Amino acid sequence: MTETDAELLREHGLRVTQGRLAVLDVLAGMPHADAESLHRGLAAAGHETSVQSVHNMLGDLTVAGLVRRFEPERSPARYERRVDDNHHHAVCARCGKVEDVDCIVGEAPCLHADAPPGFTVEAAQVTFVGVCADCAKAA
């Protein structure tokens, strides 16, 4: 049985609001979107809200663990609903397209660092930067 977004919000200690439900819904169809893109997507779906409200909702959803935030180099923060693993990202240096890259060694944290004594690594964030297939074809 799949949980509804309302159930997920409640389970993670968040009030169920139309705004949060709308952000989760639009983000499901726009993985790796930034707040401005989500704002436009919400408006296109008939949800009127401010960009600041979108930022606030994304912050709440990120803290609750329902949304993952990552920051590609020279790009605004991006958001996605894929939070159940420790995957990485490939970012095109030309067009900015972002694609998921599954965990490098199969289980979190995917990489093993020489961490300071007593420090436990729980996650690793890797961003691969290169040229996507579409941009390579166009060159």
Long-range contacts (C-beta under 8 A, 24 or more apart in sequence): 8-66, 9-64, 9-66, 12-64, 12-65, 12-66, 13-64, 14-60, 14-61, 14-64, 14-66, 18-47, 19-47, 19-49, 19-53, 19-57, 20-57, 20-60, 20-61, 22-47, 22-49, 23-54, 23-57, 23-58, 23-61, 24-61, 24-66, 24-67, 24-81, 27-67, 27-79, 27-80, 27-81, 28-81, 31-80, 31-81, 31-82, 31-100, 32-78, 32-79, 32-80, 32-89, 32-98, 33-78, 33-79, 33-80, 34-75, 34-76, 34-77, 34-78, 34-79, 35-76, 35-77, 35-79, 36-76, 38-79, 70-125, 70-127, 72-96, 72-98, 72-127, 72-129, 73-127, 73-129, 86-110, 86-123, 86-124, 88-124, 88-125, 88-126, 88-127, 88-128, 89-126, 89-127, 89-128, 90-127, 90-128, 90-129, 90-130, 90-132, 91-127, 91-128, 91-129, 91-130, 92-130, 92-131, 92-132, 92-135, 93-129, 93-130, 93-131, 94-131, 94-132, 94-135, 95-132, 95-134, 95-135, 97-132, 97-134, 97-135, 99-132, 101-126, 101-128
